[in-house]
């Protein structure tokens, strides 16, 4: 996340994303391939959230987990969005499974292990979601300890995984508060568009409220720039993001790519579907940074 010159690093001649060389005058930094783990768990819980939709949140959840799983890390994605995009994106038909994350929230008699679905990919599991989850916002209002229900569910799963990624819905309601309460830290995907910047301040306010009232250990692991193209507009937005978040900006920037929808149709992380593609390399760089910084073991 931080270059050798002291700020978030980027050049255009690197092997990852070909961005303009001297965008902010910072030297490019790479992260080493991680070593295998001798043991697994307990998991670091990461909420990936932004109340603005269409910023690459679910795409990043799937592909960061996909890259980490290929590095031998046991990963669980918790699909916490009623749209169920992460579930579909990993080839699971949530309407055909008996229980989903909605069940985990409201039926404590069901063991969360029974809800977790194995995907076709080694080290990568998912707790699926479907439209049933849309009723959860209303039902949570009357629940005792309503902000901490997801945390209690994930405590039962934590020891089996190295990382649990919660793919949040694009809102700041009780589901997102549950995710922030359960999480050790947050990754905020921000599209390289001016409108995408406007809502981040509101999200930061929500994070600060959760930190002050419920989860004082919650950290902001970083801002991940997504949907970058080599245009003046995107470069100006990137400059503003760096100015606003400084060393919180992830080192790697995720390019806009038509290959990502192809991977979604194939129900696979792009790191597996097209491992040599530029965007796959970018997500692998993000996963290596998470490991190098000690966020993920």
PAZAPA-4460 file (N, C-alpha, C; in steps of 0.05 Angstrom, whole numbers, plus 32768, in hexadecimal, padded with zeros to 4 digits):
% residues 297
    n_x    n_y    n_z   ca_x   ca_y   ca_z    c_x    c_y    c_z   seq   type   mol
   8010   7FE8   8000   8000   8000   8000   8011   8019   8000     1      X     A
   8029   8017   800B   803A   802E   800D   8053   8029   7FFD     2      X     A
   805A   803B   7FEB   8072   8038   7FDB   808B   803F   7FEB     3      X     A
   80A3   8039   7FDF   80BC   803E   7FED   80C1   805C   7FF1     4      X     A
   80B3   806C   7FE2   80B6   8089   7FE5   80A4   8094   7FFB     5      X     A
   8094   8083   8007   8083   808B   801E   8066   808F   8017     6      X     A
   805E   808E   7FFE   8042   8091   7FF7   8038   8079   7FE7     7      X     A
   801F   8078   7FE1   8014   8062   7FD1   8022   8062   7FB6     8      X     A
   802B   804B   7FAE   803D   8049   7F97   802E   8043   7F7D     9      X     A
   8038   804E   7F67   802E   8047   7F4D   8040   8051   7F37    10      X     A
   8044   8041   7F23   8051   804A   7F0A   8042   803E   7EF3    11      X     A
   8047   8047   7EDB   8039   803D   7EC4   8048   8027   7EB6    12      X     A
   8061   8022   7EBB   8070   800E   7EAD   8073   7FF4   7EBD    13      X     A
   8064   7FF2   7ED3   8065   7FD9   7EE2   8058   7FC3   7ED3    14      X     A
   805C   7FAA   7EDE   8052   7F93   7ED0   8035   7F8D   7ED7    15      X     A
   8029   7F9C   7EE9   800E   7F96   7EF2   7FF9   7FA4   7EE3    16      X     A
   7FFA   7FBF   7EE1   7FE3   7FCC   7ED5   7FEA   7FE2   7EC1    17      X     A
   8003   7FE7   7EBB   800A   7FF9   7EA5   8000   8015   7EA9    18      X     A
   7FFE   801F   7EC1   7FF4   803A   7EC6   8009   804E   7EBE    19      X     A
   8001   8068   7EBA   8015   807D   7EB4   802C   807D   7EC7    20      X     A
   8044   8080   7EBD   805C   807B   7ECD   805E   808E   7EE5    21      X     A
   805D   80A7   7EE2   8063   80B9   7EF8   804A   80C7   7F02    22      X     A
   8035   80B7   7F06   801B   80C2   7F0D   801C   80D5   7F24    23      X     A
   8029   80CC   7F3A   802C   80DD   7F52   8049   80DD   7F5B    24      X     A
   805C   80D5   7F49   8078   80D6   7F50   8080   80C2   7F65    25      X     A
   8073   80AB   7F65   8079   8097   7F7A   8085   807E   7F6D    26      X     A
   8096   8072   7F7B   80A4   805A   7F72   8092   8041   7F76    27      X     A
   8092   8030   7F61   8082   8018   7F63   808D   8004   7F76    28      X     A
   807C   7FF7   7F85   8084   7FE2   7F98   8075   7FC8   7F92    29      X     A
   8084   7FB2   7F93   8077   7F98   7F8F   8077   7F89   7FAA    30      X     A
   8066   7F75   7FAB   8064   7F65   7FC3   806A   7F48   7FBD    31      X     A
   8079   7F3B   7FCE   8083   7F20   7FC7   806C   7F0B   7FC7    32      X     A
   8071   7EF6   7FB8   805E   7EE0   7FB9   805E   7ED4   7FD6    33      X     A
   8047   7ED0   7FE1   8046   7EC8   7FFE   804F   7EAB   8001    34      X     A
   8059   7EA6   8019   8061   7E8B   8020   8049   7E7A   8028    35      X     A
   804A   7E60   8025   8034   7E4F   802E   8030   7E50   804C    36      X     A
   8018   7E4C   8055   8012   7E4C   8072   8016   7E30   807D    37      X     A
   8021   7E2F   8095   8024   7E15   80A3   800B   7E0D   80B2    38      X     A
   7FFA   7E21   80B8   7FE0   7E1C   80C5   7FCC   7E31   80BD    39      X     A
   7FB3   7E2C   80C2   7F9E   7E3E   80B9   7F8D   7E48   80D0    40      X     A
   7F83   7E61   80CC   7F71   7E6D   80E0   7F80   7E78   80F8    41      X     A
   7F72   7E88   8108   7F57   7E93   8103   7F57   7EA8   80EE    42      X     A
   7F40   7EAC   80E1   7F3E   7EBD   80CA   7F3E   7EDB   80D2    43      X     A
   7F4A   7EEB   80C0   7F46   7F08   80C1   7F2C   7F0D   80B2    44      X     A
   7F1A   7F1D   80BE   7F00   7F23   80B1   7F02   7F3E   80A4    45      X     A
   7EFC   7F3F   808A   7EFE   7F58   807B   7EE3   7F5E   806F    46      X     A
   7ED8   7F75   8075   7EC0   7F7F   8068   7EC7   7F8F   804F    47      X     A
   7EBC   7F88   8038   7EC0   7F98   8020   7EA7   7FA7   801B    48      X     A
   7EA8   7FC1   801F   7E8E   7FD0   801D   7E92   7FEC   8012    49      X     A
   7E7C   7FF5   8006   7E79   8010   7FFC   7E5B   8013   7FF6    50      X     A
   7E4E   8027   8001   7E31   8029   7FFE   7E2A   8031   7FE1    51      X     A
   7E3D   8038   7FD0   7E37   803D   7FB4   7E3A   8022   7FA5    52      X     A
   7E27   801C   7F95   7E28   8004   7F85   7E39   8008   7F6C    53      X     A
   7E41   7FF2   7F5F   7E4F   7FF4   7F46   7E6C   7FFD   7F48    54      X     A
   7E79   7FF8   7F5F   7E94   8001   7F63   7EA8   7FE9   7F63    55      X     A
   7E9E   7FD1   7F5D   7EB0   7FBA   7F5D   7EB2   7FAC   7F77    56      X     A
   7E9E   7FAF   7F88   7EA0   7FA4   7FA3   7E9F   7F85   7FA2    57      X     A
   7E8A   7F7A   7F96   7E88   7F5D   7F94   7E9F   7F51   7F83    58      X     A
   7EA5   7F5E   7F6D   7EBB   7F55   7F5C   7ED5   7F54   7F6C    59      X     A
   7EDA   7F68   7F7D   7EF2   7F68   7F8D   7EF1   7F52   7FA3    60      X     A
   7ED9   7F4E   7FAF   7ED7   7F39   7FC3   7EDE   7F1E   7FB7    61      X     A
   7ED3   7F18   7FA0   7ED8   7EFE   7F93   7EF5   7EFB   7F8B    62      X     A
   7F00   7F10   7F80   7F1B   7F0D   7F74   7F31   7F0F   7F88    63      X     A
   7F2E   7F1F   7F9E   7F41   7F1F   7FB3   7F41   7F03   7FC1    64      X     A
   7F29   7EF9   7FC6   7F27   7EDE   7FD2   7F33   7EC9   7FBF    65      X     A
   7F2D   7ECC   7FA6   7F38   7EB9   7F92   7F56   7EB9   7F92    66      X     A
   7F62   7ED1   7F92   7F7F   7ED2   7F92   7F8B   7EC7   7FAB    67      X     A
   7F7F   7ECE   7FC2   7F89   7EC4   7FDC   7F87   7EA5   7FDD    68      X     A
   7F71   7E9B   7FD2   7F6E   7E7E   7FD3   7F83   7E70   7FC3    69      X     A
   7F8C   7E7C   7FAD   7FA1   7E71   7F9D   7FBC   7E72   7FAB    70      X     A
   7FBF   7E84   7FBE   7FD7   7E85   7FCE   7FD4   7E73   7FE7    71      X     A
   7FC1   7E61   7FE7   7FBE   7E4D   7FFC   7FB0   7E57   8015    72      X     A
   7FA3   7E6E   8013   7F94   7E79   802A   7F77   7E6F   8028    73      X     A
   7F6D   7E65   803E   7F51   7E5B   803E   7F3E   7E73   8041    74      X     A
   7F2D   7E76   802D   7F1D   7E8E   802C   7EFF   7E88   802C    75      X     A
   7EF0   7E98   803B   7ED3   7E97   803B   7EC8   7EB2   8034    76      X     A
   7EB7   7EB2   8020   7EA8   7ECB   8019   7E8D   7EC9   8025    77      X     A
   7E85   7EDD   8034   7E6A   7EDF   803F   7E5B   7EF3   802D    78      X     A
   7E48   7EE8   801D   7E38   7EF9   800C   7E23   7F07   801C    79      X     A
   7E27   7F21   8021   7E16   7F30   8033   7E06   7F45   8024    80      X     A
   7E00   7F3E   800B   7DF0   7F4F   7FF9   7DD8   7F3F   7FEE    81      X     A
   7DC0   7F49   7FF2   7DA8   7F3A   7FE9   7DA8   7F34   7FCB    82      X     A
   7DB8   7F43   7FBC   7DBA   7F3D   7F9F   7DC8   7F22   7F9A    83      X     A
   7DD8   7F1A   7FAD   7DE5   7F00   7FAB   7DFA   7EFE   7F94    84      X     A
   7E06   7F14   7F8D   7E18   7F15   7F76   7E31   7F04   7F7B    85      X     A
   7E3C   7F04   7F93   7E53   7EF4   7F99   7E4D   7ED6   7F97    86      X     A
   7E35   7ECF   7FA0   7E2C   7EB3   7F9F   7E2A   7EAA   7F82    87      X     A
   7E1D   7EB9   7F72   7E1B   7EB2   7F55   7E36   7EB2   7F48    88      X     A
   7E46   7EC6   7F50   7E61   7EC9   7F44   7E74   7EB3   7F4A    89      X     A
   7E6D   7EA2   7F5D   7E7D   7E8A   7F63   7E6F   7E70   7F5C    90      X     A
   7E5A   7E73   7F4C   7E4D   7E5B   7F41   7E39   7E4D   7F54    91      X     A
   7E30   7E5B   7F68   7E1D   7E4E   7F7B   7E01   7E58   7F75    92      X     A
   7DEE   7E46   7F73   7DD2   7E4E   7F6F   7DC5   7E50   7F8B    93      X     A
   7DC4   7E69   7F95   7DBA   7E6D   7FB0   7D9D   7E65   7FB4    94      X     A
   7D8E   7E65   7F9E   7D72   7E5E   7FA0   7D6E   7E3F   7FA3    95      X     A
   7D84   7E31   7F9E   7D83   7E14   7F9F   7D8E   7E09   7FB9    96      X     A
   7D9A   7E1A   7FCA   7DA5   7E11   7FE4   7D90   7E15   7FFA    97      X     A
   7D91   7E04   800D   7D7D   7E05   8023   7D80   7E1D   8035    98      X     A
   7D99   7E24   803B   7D9E   7E3A   804E   7DB2   7E4E   8043    99      X     A
   7DAF   7E67   804B   7DC1   7E7C   8042   7DCA   7E8C   805A   100      X     A
   7DD8   7EA2   8054   7DE1   7EB3   806A   7DC9   7EBF   807A   101      X     A
   7DB3   7EC2   806D   7D9A   7ECB   807B   7D93   7EB7   8091   102      X     A
   7D95   7E9D   808B   7D90   7E89   809F   7DA3   7E8B   80B6   103      X     A
   7DBD   7E90   80B0   7DD1   7E93   80C5   7DCB   7EAA   80D8   104      X     A
   7DBF   7EBF   80CE   7DB9   7ED6   80DE   7DA2   7ED1   80F1   105      X     A
   7D8E   7EC3   80E8   7D74   7EC2   80F7   7D6D   7EA6   8102   106      X     A
   7D7D   7E92   80FC   7D77   7E77   8107   7D90   7E6C   8114   107      X     A
   7D95   7E72   812D   7DAD   7E69   813B   7DAF   7E4B   813E   108      X     A
   7D99   7E3D   8139   7D9A   7E20   813B   7DA9   7E13   8124   109      X     A
   7DAD   7E22   810E   7DBB   7E18   80F7   7DD9   7E1D   80FA   110      X     A
   7DE9   7E09   80F8   7E06   7E0C   80F9   7E10   7E1B   80E0   111      X     A
   7E1E   7E31   80E3   7E28   7E40   80CB   7E38   7E2F   80B8   112      X     A
   7E45   7E1A   80C2   7E55   7E08   80B1   7E43   7DFB   809C   113      X     A
   7E2A   7DF6   80A3   7E17   7DE9   8091   7E0E   7DFC   807B   114      X     A
   7E12   7E16   807F   7E09   7E2A   806B   7E20   7E2F   8057   115      X     A
   7E38   7E2D   805F   7E4F   7E32   804E   7E4F   7E1F   8036   116      X     A
   7E53   7E2A   801E   7E54   7E1A   8006   7E71   7E19   7FFC   117      X     A
   7E7B   7E01   7FF4   7E95   7DFF   7FE7   7E91   7E07   7FCA   118      X     A
   7EA4   7E16   7FBF   7EA4   7E1D   7FA3   7EB4   7E08   7F93   119      X     A
   7EB6   7E0C   7F7A   7EC7   7DFB   7F69   7EE5   7E01   7F6C   120      X     A
   7EEB   7E14   7F7D   7F07   7E1D   7F7F   7F12   7E17   7F9A   121      X     A
   7F2A   7E0C   7F9A   7F37   7E03   7FB3   7F3B   7E1B   7FC6   122      X     A
   7F36   7E17   7FDF   7F39   7E2B   7FF4   7F25   7E42   7FF3   123      X     A
   7F10   7E40   7FE3   7EFD   7E56   7FE0   7EE0   7E4C   7FE5   124      X     A
   7ED5   7E56   7FFB   7EB9   7E4F   8002   7EA8   7E69   8003   125      X     A
   7E8E   7E65   8003   7E7C   7E7C   8005   7E64   7E75   8017   126      X     A
   7E5C   7E89   8026   7E42   7E88   8034   7E2E   7E97   8022   127      X     A
   7E1C   7E89   8015   7E0C   7E96   7FFF   7DF7   7EA8   800A   128      X     A
   7DED   7EB9   7FF7   7DD6   7ECB   7FFD   7DC3   7ECB   7FE6   129      X     A
   7DAA   7ED1   7FEC   7D97   7ED5   7FD6   7D84   7EEC   7FDF   130      X     A
   7D6E   7EEF   7FD1   7D5C   7F05   7FD6   7D50   7F05   7FF2   131      X     A
   7D50   7EEE   7FFF   7D45   7EEC   801B   7D53   7F00   802D   132      X     A
   7D6C   7F06   8027   7D7C   7F18   8039   7D71   7F34   8039   133      X     A
   7D61   7F3B   8024   7D56   7F56   8023   7D43   7F5B   803A   134      X     A
   7D38   7F46   8046   7D26   7F4A   805D   7D35   7F4E   8077   135      X     A
   7D4F   7F4A   8077   7D5F   7F4A   808F   7D60   7F66   809C   136      X     A
   7D62   7F7B   808C   7D64   7F96   8096   7D4C   7F9C   80A9   137      X     A
   7D34   7F94   80A2   7D1D   7F99   80B2   7D1C   7F87   80CB   138      X     A
   7D23   7F6E   80C6   7D22   7F5B   80DD   7D38   7F61   80F2   139      X     A
   7D4F   7F6B   80E9   7D64   7F70   80FC   7D5C   7F86   8110   140      X     A
   7D4B   7F98   8109   7D43   7FAE   811A   7D39   7FA5   8135   141      X     A
   7D2B   7F8E   8136   7D20   7F85   814F   7D31   7F6F   815D   142      X     A
   7D48   7F69   8151   7D59   7F54   815D   7D6A   7F5F   8174   143      X     A
   7D6D   7F4F   8189   7D80   7F57   819F   7D9C   7F54   8194   144      X     A
   7DAD   7F69   819A   7DC8   7F68   8191   7DCA   7F68   8173   145      X     A
   7DB9   7F78   8166   7DB5   7F76   8149   7DCE   7F7C   8139   146      X     A
   7DE0   7F8D   8143   7DF8   7F94   8135   7E0D   7F7E   8135   147      X     A
   7E0A   7F6A   8147   7E1F   7F57   814C   7E18   7F3A   8144   148      X     A
   7E02   7F37   8135   7DFA   7F1C   812E   7E0D   7F0F   811B   149      X     A
   7E16   7F1D   8106   7E29   7F11   80F3   7E43   7F0A   8101   150      X     A
   7E4C   7F1B   8114   7E65   7F15   8122   7E62   7EFB   8131   151      X     A
   7E4B   7EF6   813D   7E48   7EDC   814C   7E48   7EC5   8139   152      X     A
   7E3D   7EC8   8121   7E3E   7EB3   810D   7E5A   7EAD   8104   153      X     A
   7E6A   7EC2   80FE   7E84   7EBE   80F3   7E98   7EB3   8108   154      X     A
   7E93   7EB8   8122   7EA4   7EAD   8137   7EA5   7E8E   8135   155      X     A
   7E8F   7E82   812C   7E8D   7E65   812A   7E9D   7E5A   8112   156      X     A
   7EA4   7E6C   80FF   7EB1   7E63   80E7   7ECF   7E6C   80E6   157      X     A
   7ED6   7E7E   80F7   7EEF   7E8C   80F4   7F08   7E7A   80F4   158      X     A
   7F07   7E65   8104   7F20   7E55   8107   7F26   7E44   80EF   159      X     A
   7F12   7E40   80DD   7F17   7E2F   80C5   7F22   7E3E   80AD   160      X     A
   7F24   7E59   80AF   7F2C   7E69   8098   7F43   7E7C   809F   161      X     A
   7F51   7E85   808A   7F65   7E99   808E   7F5A   7EB5   8089   162      X     A
   7F46   7EB7   8079   7F39   7ED1   8074   7F1C   7ECC   806E   163      X     A
   7F0B   7EDE   807A   7EEE   7EDE   8074   7EE8   7EF9   8068   164      X     A
   7EDE   7EFA   8050   7ED8   7F13   8042   7EB9   7F16   8041   165      X     A
   7EB0   7F2C   804D   7E93   7F32   804D   7E8D   7F45   8036   166      X     A
   7E7E   7F3C   8022   7E77   7F4D   800C   7E5D   7F5B   8013   167      X     A
   7E5F   7F75   8019   7E48   7F84   8024   7E36   7F8F   800E   168      X     A
   7E1D   7F94   8015   7E0B   7FA0   8002   7E11   7FBE   8000   169      X     A
   7E09   7FCB   7FEA   7E0E   7FE7   7FE6   7DFB   7FF9   7FF6   170      X     A
   7DFE   7FF8   8010   7DED   8009   8022   7DFC   800C   803C   171      X     A
   7DF1   801D   804E   7DFD   8020   8068   7DE9   8018   807E   172      X     A
   7DD9   8004   8078   7DC5   7FFA   808A   7DD0   7FE6   809F   173      X     A
   7DBE   7FD8   80AC   7DC6   7FC6   80C1   7DD6   7FAE   80B8   174      X     A
   7DD3   7FA6   809F   7DE4   7F90   8095   7E01   7F99   8094   175      X     A
   7E05   7FB1   8089   7E21   7FBB   8087   7E2C   7FC0   80A3   176      X     A
   7E1C   7FCA   80B6   7E25   7FCE   80D1   7E2D   7FB3   80DE   177      X     A
   7E1E   7F9F   80D8   7E25   7F84   80E1   7E40   7F7B   80D6   178      X     A
   7E44   7F81   80BD   7E5E   7F79   80B0   7E75   7F89   80BD   179      X     A
   7E71   7FA2   80C2   7E86   7FB3   80CE   7E8B   7FAA   80EB   180      X     A
   7E77   7FA2   80F9   7E7A   7F99   8114   7E89   7F7E   8115   181      X     A
   7E84   7F6D   8102   7E92   7F53   8101   7EAE   7F55   80F7   182      X     A
   7EB5   7F6A   80E8   7ECE   7F6B   80DA   7EE5   7F74   80EB   183      X     A
   7EFD   7F6B   80E3   7F16   7F76   80EE   7F1E   7F8F   80DF   184      X     A
   7F16   7F90   80C5   7F1D   7FA8   80B5   7F0C   7FA9   809C   185      X     A
   7F0F   7FC0   808F   7EFE   7FC6   8077   7F0F   7FCC   805F   186      X     A
   7F07   7FC2   8048   7F12   7FCB   802F   7EFC   7FD9   8020   187      X     A
   7F02   7FF1   8016   7EEE   8002   8008   7EF5   8004   7FEB   188      X     A
   7EE7   7FF6   7FD9   7EEB   7FFA   7FBD   7EE0   8014   7FB3   189      X     A
   7EEF   8023   7FA4   7EE6   803D   7F99   7EEC   803D   7F7C   190      X     A
   7ED7   8040   7F6B   7EDB   8042   7F4F   7EE9   805C   7F48   191      X     A
   7EF9   805C   7F33   7F07   8074   7F2A   7EF5   8087   7F1B   192      X     A
   7EE0   8090   7F2A   7ECC   80A2   7F1F   7EC6   80B7   7F34   193      X     A
   7EC0   80CF   7F2C   7EBB   80E5   7F3F   7EA3   80DF   7F51   194      X     A
   7E8E   80D4   7F46   7E76   80CF   7F56   7E7B   80B9   7F6B   195      X     A
   7E8E   80A7   7F66   7E94   8092   7F79   7EA0   809D   7F92   196      X     A
   7EAD   80B4   7F91   7EBA   80C0   7FA8   7EA6   80CC   7FBC   197      X     A
   7E8F   80D3   7FB2   7E7D   80E4   7FC3   7E73   80D5   7FDB   198      X     A
   7E6E   80BB   7FD9   7E62   80AC   7FEF   7E76   80A1   8003   199      X     A
   7E90   80A2   7FFC   7EA3   8096   800E   7EA4   80A4   8029   200      X     A
   7EA0   80BE   802A   7EA0   80CC   8043   7E8A   80C2   8056   201      X     A
   7E73   80BC   804B   7E5D   80B1   805B   7E64   8095   8066   202      X     A
   7E71   8085   8055   7E7A   806B   805F   7E8E   806E   8075   203      X     A
   7EA1   8081   8072   7EB5   8085   8087   7EA8   808D   80A1   204      X     A
   7E92   809D   80A0   7E84   80A5   80B8   7E77   808D   80C5   205      X     A
   7E6C   807B   80B5   7E60   8063   80C0   7E75   8051   80CD   206      X     A
   7E8C   804F   80C1   7EA2   8040   80CC   7EAB   804B   80E7   207      X     A
   7EAD   8066   80E8   7EB5   8073   8101   7EA0   806F   8117   208      X     A
   7E87   806F   8110   7E72   806A   8124   7E74   804D   812F   209      X     A
   7E79   803A   811D   7E7C   801E   8126   7E95   801C   8138   210      X     A
   7EAA   8029   8130   7EC3   8029   8140   7EBE   8034   815C   211      X     A
   7EAF   804A   815E   7EAC   8057   8178   7E97   804A   8189   212      X     A
   7E84   803B   817D   7E6E   8031   818D   7E6E   8012   8190   213      X     A
   7E78   8004   817D   7E75   7FE7   817D   7E8F   7FD8   817A   214      X     A
   7E9F   7FE0   8166   7EB7   7FD0   815F   7ED0   7FE3   815E   215      X     A
   7EDB   7FE9   8175   7EF2   7FFC   8175   7F0A   7FF2   8167   216      X     A
   7F0C   7FD8   8162   7F24   7FCD   8154   7F21   7FCD   8136   217      X     A
   7F0B   7FD6   812B   7F06   7FD6   810E   7F1A   7FE9   8101   218      X     A
   7F28   7FDE   80EC   7F3B   7FEE   80DE   7F32   7FF2   80C1   219      X     A
   7F3C   8008   80B5   7F38   800B   8098   7F52   8001   808B   220      X     A
   7F50   7FEA   807F   7F68   7FDE   8073   7F71   7FEC   8059   221      X     A
   7F5D   7FF8   804B   7F66   8007   8034   7F4F   800D   8021   222      X     A
   7F55   801F   800F   7F44   8027   7FF9   7F4F   801A   7FDF   223      X     A
   7F3E   800B   7FD2   7F47   7FFD   7FB9   7F3A   800B   7FA1   224      X     A
   7F4B   8017   7F91   7F41   8025   7F79   7F3A   8010   7F63   225      X     A
   7F22   8011   7F59   7F19   7FFE   7F45   7F10   800D   7F2B   226      X     A
   7F0D   7FFE   7F16   7F02   8008   7EFD   7F13   801F   7EF1   227      X     A
   7F2D   801C   7EF4   7F3F   8031   7EEA   7F44   802D   7ECC   228      X     A
   7F43   8043   7EBD   7F4B   8043   7EA1   7F5F   805A   7E9D   229      X     A
   7F6F   8058   7E89   7F83   806D   7E84   7F77   8085   7E76   230      X     A
   7F67   8094   7E85   7F5C   80AD   7E7C   7F62   80C3   7E8F   231      X     A
   7F60   80DB   7E86   7F66   80F2   7E97   7F52   80F3   7EAE   232      X     A
   7F39   80EC   7EA9   7F25   80EC   7EBE   7F2D   80D9   7ED5   233      X     A
   7F34   80C0   7ECE   7F3C   80AC   7EE2   7F55   80B5   7EF1   234      X     A
   7F68   80C0   7EE3   7F80   80C9   7EF0   7F7B   80DF   7F04   235      X     A
   7F69   80F1   7EFD   7F61   8107   7F0F   7F53   80FC   7F28   236      X     A
   7F42   80E8   7F24   7F34   80DC   7F3A   7F48   80CD   7F4C   237      X     A
   7F5A   80BF   7F3F   7F6F   80B0   7F4E   7F7F   80C3   7F60   238      X     A
   7F86   80DB   7F54   7F95   80EF   7F63   7F85   80F8   7F7C   239      X     A
   7F6B   80FC   7F79   7F5A   8105   7F8F   7F58   80EF   7FA4   240      X     A
   7F56   80D6   7F9B   7F55   80C0   7FAE   7F6E   80BF   7FBF   241      X     A
   7F85   80C1   7FB2   7F9E   80C1   7FC0   7FA0   80D8   7FD4   242      X     A
   7F97   80F0   7FCB   7F97   8107   7FDD   7F85   8103   7FF5   243      X     A
   7F6E   80F6   7FF1   7F5B   80F2   8007   7F64   80DC   801A   244      X     A
   7F6F   80C7   8010   7F74   80AF   8020   7F92   80A8   8024   245      X     A
   7FA3   80B4   8014   7FC0   80B2   8017   7FC9   8095   801A   246      X     A
   7FD5   808D   8031   7FE0   8072   8033   7FCB   805D   8037   247      X     A
   7FB2   8064   8037   7F9C   8050   8039   7F95   8045   801D   248      X     A
   7FA1   8050   8008   7F9B   8047   7FED   7FAC   802E   7FE7   249      X     A
   7F9F   8019   7FDE   7FAE   8001   7FD6   7FC1   8007   7FC0   250      X     A
   7FD7   7FF9   7FC1   7FEC   7FFD   7FAD   7FE3   7FF7   7F91   251      X     A
   7FD5   7FE1   7F8E   7FCB   7FD9   7F73   7FB0   7FE6   7F6D   252      X     A
   7FAD   7FEE   7F54   7F94   7FF9   7F4B   7F88   7FE5   7F37   253      X     A
   7F6D   7FE1   7F3A   7F60   7FCD   7F29   7F55   7FDA   7F10   254      X     A
   7F5E   7FD0   7EF9   7F56   7FDB   7EE0   7F39   7FD3   7ED8   255      X     A
   7F2C   7FE4   7EC9   7F12   7FDC   7EBD   7F18   7FC7   7EA7   256      X     A
   7F09   7FB2   7EA6   7F10   7F9D   7E93   7EF6   7F8E   7E8B   257      X     A
   7EF4   7F88   7E71   7EDE   7F78   7E67   7EE1   7F5B   7E6F   258      X     A
   7EF9   7F53   7E78   7EFD   7F38   7E80   7EEF   7F31   7E9B   259      X     A
   7EEB   7F45   7EAB   7EDE   7F41   7EC5   7EC1   7F36   7EC2   260      X     A
   7EB0   7F43   7EB0   7E96   7F37   7EAC   7E98   7F1A   7EA0   261      X     A
   7EAC   7F15   7E90   7EAF   7EFA   7E85   7EB4   7EE6   7E9C   262      X     A
   7EC4   7EEE   7EAF   7ECA   7EDD   7EC6   7EB1   7ED9   7ED7   263      X     A
   7EA0   7EED   7ED9   7E87   7EEB   7EE8   7E75   7ED7   7EDB   264      X     A
   7E73   7ED8   7EC0   7E62   7EC5   7EB2   7E6D   7EA9   7EB5   265      X     A
   7E87   7EA6   7EB6   7E93   7E8C   7EBA   7E92   7E83   7ED7   266      X     A
   7E88   7E94   7EE9   7E86   7E8E   7F06   7EA1   7E86   7F12   267      X     A
   7EB5   7E97   7F0D   7ED0   7E92   7F17   7EDE   7EAC   7F1C   268      X     A
   7EF0   7EAD   7F30   7F01   7EC4   7F33   7F12   7EC8   7F1A   269      X     A
   7F18   7EE1   7F13   7F28   7EE5   7EFB   7F44   7EDB   7EFF   270      X     A
   7F4D   7ED9   7F18   7F68   7ECE   7F1D   7F6A   7EB0   7F15   271      X     A
   7F53   7EA3   7F13   7F52   7E87   7F0B   7F48   7E85   7EEE   272      X     A
   7F35   7E95   7EE6   7F29   7E95   7ECB   7F3D   7E9E   7EB6   273      X     A
   7F4C   7EB4   7EBD   7F5F   7EBF   7EAA   7F78   7EC8   7EB9   274      X     A
   7F88   7EB5   7EC4   7F9D   7EBC   7ED6   7FB3   7ECE   7ECB   275      X     A
   7FB6   7ECE   7EB1   7FCA   7EE0   7EA5   7FC0   7EFB   7E9E   276      X     A
   7FA7   7F01   7EA2   7F9C   7F1B   7E9B   7FA5   7F30   7EAE   277      X     A
   7FA7   7F49   7EA4   7FB1   7F5F   7EB4   7FA1   7F63   7ECE   278      X     A
   7F86   7F60   7ECD   7F76   7F64   7EE4   7F7A   7F4E   7EF9   279      X     A
   7F7F   7F36   7EEF   7F86   7F20   7F02   7FA0   7F26   7F10   280      X     A
   7FB3   7F31   7F02   7FCD   7F38   7F0F   7FC9   7F4E   7F24   281      X     A
   7FB7   7F61   7F1E   7FB1   7F76   7F31   7FA5   7F6C   7F4B   282      X     A
   7F92   7F5A   7F48   7F86   7F4E   7F60   7F99   7F3D   7F70   283      X     A
   7FAB   7F2F   7F62   7FC0   7F20   7F70   7FD2   7F33   7F7F   284      X     A
   7FD8   7F4A   7F73   7FE9   7F5E   7F81   7FDB   7F68   7F9B   285      X     A
   7FC1   7F6C   7F99   7FB2   7F74   7FB1   7FB4   7F5F   7FC7   286      X     A
   7FB0   7F46   7FBF   7FB1   7F30   7FD3   7FCD   7F2E   7FDF   287      X     A
   7FE2   7F31   7FCE   7FFD   7F31   7FD9   8002   7F48   7FEC   288      X     A
   7FF7   7F5F   7FE6   7FFA   7F75   7FF8   7FEC   7F70   8013   289      X     A
   7FD5   7F64   8012   7FC7   7F5D   802B   7FD7   7F4A   803C   290      X     A
   7FE5   7F37   8030   7FF5   7F24   803E   800F   7F32   8048   291      X     A
   801B   7F42   8036   8035   7F4F   803E   8031   7F62   8055   292      X     A
   801A   7F6E   8057   8014   7F81   806D   800A   7F74   8086   293      X     A
   8007   7F59   8085   7FFE   7F4B   809D   7FE0   7F4C   80A2   294      X     A
   7FD1   7F56   808E   7FB4   7F57   8091   7FA9   7F3B   808F   295      X     A
   7FB4   7F2C   807C   7FAD   7F0F   8079   7FC6   7EFF   807E   296      X     A
   7FC4   7EE9   808C   7FDB   7ED8   8092   7FE8   7ECD   8079   297      X     A
***
